[in-house]
Every structure is written in C-alpha cells, then in structure tokens.
Amino acid sequence: MQSMPENRIVQVENLELKVPIFKPNDRHLLKNPMGFLSDLYFTHAKRRMVKILDNISFNLDMGQRLGVIGPNGAGKSTLLRTLAGIYAPTSGSVNIRGSVKGLFDITLGMNQEATGLENIYLRCLQMGLKLNEITSLITDIVNFSELEESIDNPFHTYSSGMRMRLAFAISTMVKPDLLLMDEWIGAGDANFRDKVKSRMDALVSNSRGLVLATHNTGLMKSLCTHGIVLSKGRNMFFGEIDEALDFYQQGRASGIII
C-alpha cells in the first residue's frame, strides 16, 4: 500500500470482500454434524465464496464528502461497514486518518432493562469513551434528548420516540474525523426534527470527511462533493457528485447498472 498524502483522510486500494455461502442444512447439527463441527473447530471448511465488494479503489481528501450511489444490493452498506472496520477486507487495503464513526443502527446496544442514564454510560463505553468523558457529557445528552426526569426510568418503558431521541443524543455527541452514514437520520416529532437537522448539519460541518449512502438525490447533491457508483459490488464510476449522479441515471437507463 502506498503511503497517504497528509491531506488525505481515506485511501482505499483494490478492496475486495468475500463471504461464504451457506446452504440451509450446512450448519444443521442433526443433518450435517461433521459440517457443523468443522465450522466450530477448523478454519478450512470448504464453502462457496461470493464477492460482495470487487476491486474497489478511491481516495478522499480532507473536506471532501463522498456519496455512495447504487441500486439495492450494490454493496453500499457493505462498503460503509468495511470503512468502519466492522468487516475485514479479504484483500486490498483501507487506510483512514483519524477517528471514524458510523451512524448505522443508533439504538444498537441499548439495554432494555437498564435506565436511560445507565444506557448513556453503556453506549458511551462501547463508543470508546472514558468514564470522566462520559460524565462530562451527561447533562448535554439529557437536555438534548428532552427526557429530564424520565432518564432514571427503565429503557423498556420509553416510547419509540423517547428511545430514538436518547439514542440519537448519545450517538451524535462525539464528533469524528470521518463520519459514515447509511441514510440520513430523522427522529421524533416536528420540533425535535429541527434539532436533529441542526445537530446533523453541525456534525457534518465539523467532520473532516463524510461518506453517505442514500437514495435521496437532493440530499446527496447538497452534502457531497464526490460520488462513487457501485453495481454488484464493483466500482463503476468515481468523480464529481453531479457527474456521478448523471452516470448512474444513464447507466440505469441503458442497463449497464442493475
């Protein structure tokens, strides 16, 4: 892998991701006991592999914002999760300068039996924050979520709107160098959505880079400087956002992108 220039925040080279395909009975203990045991104790079980991402390369410099464009099943979410470190590349490399935050499922990891306050500590610890850092954020998180006295109630007693407000307040409290988003986040009633928009705008503005996957063309044009077009896990185009969106629309019309 080549060294990254100092102004670069993301460098992806020849990225490939393969995953095994399991047939319905492959991991059934009674119908296929040897296959099940092989998967448990050996790493060389023979499986048919399928490419989810295929030889993807692109660079993103500081201040640039990338829109990931493609139809359903193109590999957009998988690329985001690979950039976040959730999936390890089968081959190729992903090099990112600075901290990374993926806003995917913001309620993931919330404990139903724990109180709202306890969930703040749990989620923030999962995000890598230290106890003194979490303590300093408590007041701001509670105020933003508008939970107030309800913060000491068990999470399972919250309405869906209250749960989303708390999860959003926690997840967006830390400002990363690179922000990864799988669709734009909107939460709560009309008044709270205004707060969400302001928080998201600030989060994007303060980050040094953004990678966003969305089907909202207007949103992508307003936020992104560049675009990458994926089709069946392959990089079909990388360039300015308007050119990328034009390429995608023409590719869909001609059948090149499916």
RODO-2510 file (C-alpha; in nm, 4 decimals, decimal comma):
residues 258
     n   res          X          Y          Z
     1     m     0,0000     0,0000     0,0000
     2     q     0,1239     0,3467    -0,0903
     3     s     0,1719     0,5988     0,1903
     4     m    -0,1096     0,8512     0,2285
     5     p    -0,0553     1,2193     0,1458
     6     e    -0,1021     1,4392     0,4520
     7     n    -0,4212     1,5979     0,3169
     8     r    -0,5902     1,2601     0,2599
     9     i    -0,8420     1,1098     0,5019
    10     v    -0,9452     0,7901     0,3160
    11     q    -0,7382     0,5730     0,0835
    12     v    -0,8921     0,2512    -0,0476
    13     e    -0,6867     0,0293    -0,2775
    14     n    -0,8086    -0,2833    -0,4594
    15     l    -1,0606    -0,3578    -0,1862
    16     e    -1,2215    -0,6993    -0,2110
    17     l    -1,4603    -0,8655     0,0313
    18     k    -1,5702    -1,2279     0,0004
    19     v    -1,8166    -1,4069     0,2260
    20     p    -1,9075    -1,7784     0,2450
    21     i    -2,2432    -1,9021     0,1217
    22     f    -2,4227    -2,1481     0,3481
    23     k    -2,6877    -2,3856     0,2235
    24     p    -2,9897    -2,4355     0,4528
    25     n    -2,8587    -2,7615     0,6047
    26     d    -2,4881    -2,6726     0,6182
    27     r    -2,4961    -2,5744     0,9848
    28     h    -2,7781    -2,8056     1,0971
    29     l    -2,6359    -3,0201     1,3774
    30     l    -2,8540    -3,3260     1,3114
    31     k    -2,8492    -3,3226     0,9314
    32     n    -2,4827    -3,2293     0,8899
    33     p    -2,2938    -3,2931     1,2170
    34     m    -1,9466    -3,3038     1,0576
    35     g    -2,0007    -2,9763     0,8760
    36     f    -2,1192    -2,8125     1,1979
    37     l    -1,8179    -2,9403     1,3938
    38     s    -1,5827    -2,8396     1,1143
    39     d    -1,7124    -2,4837     1,1283
    40     l    -1,6662    -2,4773     1,5062
    41     y    -1,3138    -2,6173     1,5280
    42     f    -1,1480    -2,5697     1,1906
    43     t    -1,0928    -2,2668     0,9704
    44     h    -1,0547    -2,4586     0,6448
    45     a    -1,4120    -2,5723     0,5924
    46     k    -1,4789    -2,5615     0,2188
    47     r    -1,7501    -2,3134     0,1319
    48     r    -1,8547    -2,1448    -0,1871
    49     m    -1,7462    -1,7827    -0,1628
    50     v    -1,9216    -1,4850    -0,3179
    51     k    -1,7723    -1,1404    -0,3789
    52     i    -1,9628    -0,8600    -0,2115
    53     l    -1,7050    -0,5921    -0,2965
    54     d    -1,4873    -0,6350    -0,6051
    55     n    -1,1597    -0,4438    -0,6598
    56     i    -1,2735    -0,1025    -0,5318
    57     s    -1,0253     0,1864    -0,5216
    58     f    -1,0776     0,5541    -0,4402
    59     n    -0,9279     0,8395    -0,2390
    60     l    -1,0949     1,1072    -0,0302
    61     d    -0,9097     1,4213     0,0768
    62     m    -0,9762     1,6375     0,3812
    63     g    -1,3018     1,8296     0,3433
    64     q    -1,4342     1,6122     0,0631
    65     r    -1,7662     1,4334     0,1081
    66     l    -1,8458     1,1158    -0,0771
    67     g    -2,1879     0,9945    -0,1839
    68     v    -2,2189     0,6181    -0,2349
    69     i    -2,4616     0,5625    -0,5220
    70     g    -2,6181     0,2420    -0,6476
    71     p    -2,9307     0,0268    -0,6563
    72     n    -3,0320    -0,2027    -0,3705
    73     g    -2,7795    -0,4849    -0,3373
    74     a    -2,4978    -0,2866    -0,4983
    75     g    -2,2771    -0,3099    -0,1864
    76     k    -2,3283     0,0415    -0,0472
    77     s    -2,3904    -0,0586     0,3153
    78     t    -2,1168    -0,3209     0,2994
    79     l    -1,8652    -0,0606     0,1819
    80     l    -1,9608     0,1687     0,4700
    81     r    -1,9221    -0,1115     0,7231
    82     t    -1,5858    -0,2069     0,5773
    83     l    -1,4694     0,1533     0,6128
    84     a    -1,5941     0,1428     0,9731
    85     g    -1,3858    -0,1687     1,0433
    86     i    -1,6869    -0,3947     1,1011
    87     y    -1,5828    -0,6151     0,8070
    88     a    -1,2196    -0,7001     0,7369
    89     p    -1,1202    -0,6904     0,3676
    90     t    -1,0431    -1,0240     0,2053
    91     s    -0,7740    -0,8450     0,0050
    92     g    -0,6675    -0,4905    -0,0696
    93     s    -0,6443    -0,2166     0,1917
    94     v    -0,8445     0,0519     0,3700
    95     n    -0,6438     0,3335     0,5289
    96     i    -0,8189     0,6090     0,7251
    97     r    -0,6560     0,9000     0,9025
    98     g    -0,8177     0,9985     1,2321
    99     s    -1,1256     0,8802     1,4196
   100     v    -1,4191     0,7126     1,2440
   101     k    -1,7851     0,6988     1,3447
   102     g    -2,0574     0,5032     1,1682
   103     l    -2,4174     0,6120     1,2242
   104     f    -2,5901     0,2905     1,1201
   105     d    -2,8266     0,1441     1,3808
   106     i    -2,8128     0,4062     1,6547
   107     t    -3,0222     0,2021     1,9006
   108     l    -2,7911    -0,1000     1,8753
   109     g    -2,6550    -0,1998     2,2159
   110     m    -2,9211    -0,0266     2,4236
   111     n    -3,0148    -0,2410     2,7239
   112     q    -3,3914    -0,2756     2,7701
   113     e    -3,3725    -0,3312     3,1461
   114     a    -3,1230    -0,0556     3,2216
   115     t    -3,2302     0,3023     3,2890
   116     g    -3,1786     0,5802     3,0388
   117     l    -2,8849     0,7086     3,2430
   118     e    -2,7265     0,3632     3,2632
   119     n    -2,7673     0,3278     2,8873
   120     i    -2,5772     0,6521     2,8364
   121     y    -2,2823     0,5019     3,0214
   122     l    -2,3126     0,1659     2,8427
   123     r    -2,3325     0,3134     2,4909
   124     c    -2,0577     0,5673     2,5528
   125     l    -1,8279     0,2953     2,6894
   126     q    -1,8993     0,0936     2,3727
   127     m    -1,8007     0,4026     2,1728
   128     g    -1,4628     0,4039     2,3484
   129     l    -1,5145     0,6985     2,5855
   130     k    -1,3645     0,7101     2,9324
   131     l    -1,5777     0,7479     3,2446
   132     n    -1,4735     1,1080     3,3075
   133     e    -1,5553     1,1938     2,9437
   134     i    -1,8978     1,0323     2,9758
   135     t    -1,9721     1,2175     3,2990
   136     s    -1,8951     1,5486     3,1323
   137     l    -2,1459     1,4711     2,8538
   138     i    -2,4387     1,3561     3,0703
   139     t    -2,6073     1,6954     3,1102
   140     d    -2,5885     1,7790     2,7401
   141     i    -2,7225     1,4355     2,6385
   142     v    -3,0159     1,4523     2,8801
   143     n    -3,1014     1,8108     2,7802
   144     f    -3,0864     1,7341     2,4086
   145     s    -3,2998     1,4205     2,4425
   146     e    -3,5589     1,6148     2,6484
   147     l    -3,6036     1,3144     2,8789
   148     e    -3,5326     1,5042     3,2010
   149     e    -3,6842     1,3103     3,4968
   150     s    -3,7534     1,0085     3,2710
   151     i    -3,3787     0,9480     3,2380
   152     d    -3,3921     0,7305     3,5536
   153     n    -3,6708     0,5089     3,4200
   154     p    -3,6003     0,1697     3,2550
   155     f    -3,5424     0,1921     2,8795
   156     h    -3,8229    -0,0569     2,8057
   157     t    -4,0766     0,1891     2,9492
   158     y    -3,9852     0,4531     2,6908
   159     s    -4,1977     0,5211     2,3857
   160     s    -4,0333     0,4637     2,0465
   161     g    -3,9830     0,8399     2,0125
   162     m    -3,8116     0,8654     2,3517
   163     r    -3,5838     0,5747     2,2663
   164     m    -3,4835     0,7317     1,9365
   165     r    -3,4206     1,0720     2,0972
   166     l    -3,1893     0,9230     2,3590
   167     a    -3,0053     0,7035     2,1074
   168     f    -2,9583     0,9982     1,8727
   169     a    -2,8363     1,2280     2,1502
   170     i    -2,5748     0,9719     2,2570
   171     s    -2,4603     0,8726     1,9089
   172     t    -2,4074     1,2272     1,7842
   173     m    -2,2367     1,3700     2,0917
   174     v    -1,8872     1,2739     1,9737
   175     k    -1,7526     1,4496     1,6634
   176     p    -1,5346     1,2176     1,4480
   177     d    -1,2813     1,2990     1,1784
   178     l    -1,4661     1,0735     0,9316
   179     l    -1,8436     1,0346     0,9508
   180     l    -2,0094     0,7334     0,7873
   181     m    -2,3845     0,7381     0,7302
   182     d    -2,6240     0,4823     0,5849
   183     e    -2,9186     0,7136     0,5106
   184     w    -2,9840     1,0455     0,6835
   185     i    -3,1208     1,0319     1,0369
   186     g    -3,4567     1,1867     1,1242
   187     a    -3,6126     1,1297     1,4656
   188     g    -3,9041     1,2463     1,6745
   189     d    -4,1802     1,4994     1,6206
   190     a    -4,1567     1,8139     1,4075
   191     n    -3,9907     2,0249     1,6776
   192     f    -3,7342     1,7603     1,7596
   193     r    -3,6618     1,7004     1,3898
   194     d    -3,5468     2,0619     1,3694
   195     k    -3,2978     1,9895     1,6470
   196     v    -3,1895     1,6725     1,4680
   197     k    -3,1277     1,8623     1,1446
   198     s    -2,9225     2,1288     1,3238
   199     r    -2,7178     1,8625     1,5063
   200     m    -2,6598     1,6644     1,1862
   201     d    -2,5604     1,9756     0,9905
   202     a    -2,3091     2,0651     1,2635
   203     l    -2,1768     1,7090     1,2767
   204     v    -2,1175     1,7053     0,9017
   205     s    -1,9651     2,0554     0,9013
   206     n    -1,7233     1,9729     1,1831
   207     s    -1,6071     1,6411     1,0382
   208     r    -1,3060     1,6301     0,8083
   209     g    -1,4762     1,3852     0,5754
   210     l    -1,8152     1,2270     0,5086
   211     v    -1,9240     0,9077     0,3344
   212     l    -2,3002     0,8937     0,2840
   213     a    -2,5178     0,6250     0,1263
   214     t    -2,8692     0,7424     0,0448
   215     h    -3,1332     0,7231    -0,2272
   216     n    -3,2135     1,0914    -0,1701
   217     t    -3,0526     1,2610    -0,4711
   218     g    -3,1272     1,6133    -0,3466
   219     l    -2,9661     1,5432    -0,0099
   220     m    -2,6609     1,3933    -0,1757
   221     k    -2,6200     1,6957    -0,4036
   222     s    -2,6451     1,9321    -0,1076
   223     l    -2,3933     1,7463     0,1090
   224     c    -2,1473     1,5627    -0,1158
   225     t    -1,8630     1,6836    -0,3351
   226     h    -1,7872     1,3470    -0,4953
   227     g    -1,9712     1,0283    -0,5780
   228     i    -1,8857     0,6632    -0,6280
   229     v    -2,1254     0,4469    -0,8301
   230     l    -2,1487     0,0785    -0,7350
   231     s    -2,3101    -0,2061    -0,9254
   232     k    -2,2955    -0,5605    -0,7894
   233     g    -2,0048    -0,4636    -0,5665
   234     r    -1,7961    -0,3109    -0,8458
   235     n    -1,6791     0,0478    -0,8789
   236     m    -1,8371     0,1760    -1,1998
   237     f    -1,7506     0,5461    -1,1607
   238     f    -1,5773     0,7856    -0,9233
   239     g    -1,5778     1,1622    -0,9679
   240     e    -1,7620     1,4866    -0,9034
   241     i    -2,1062     1,4315    -0,7496
   242     d    -2,3070     1,5724    -1,0407
   243     e    -2,1114     1,3616    -1,2906
   244     a    -2,1538     1,0538    -1,0712
   245     l    -2,5314     1,1013    -1,0453
   246     d    -2,5574     1,1580    -1,4224
   247     f    -2,3538     0,8420    -1,4835
   248     y    -2,5818     0,6451    -1,2524
   249     q    -2,9010     0,7657    -1,4175
   250     q    -2,7650     0,6933    -1,7658
   251     g    -2,6337     0,3555    -1,6529
   252     r    -2,9708     0,2563    -1,5129
   253     a    -3,1477     0,3662    -1,8315
   254     s    -2,9072     0,1712    -2,0530
   255     g    -2,8975    -0,1390    -1,8333
   256     i    -2,5263    -0,1100    -1,7514
   257     i    -2,6130    -0,0690    -1,3829
   258     i    -2,8588    -0,3244    -1,2455
***
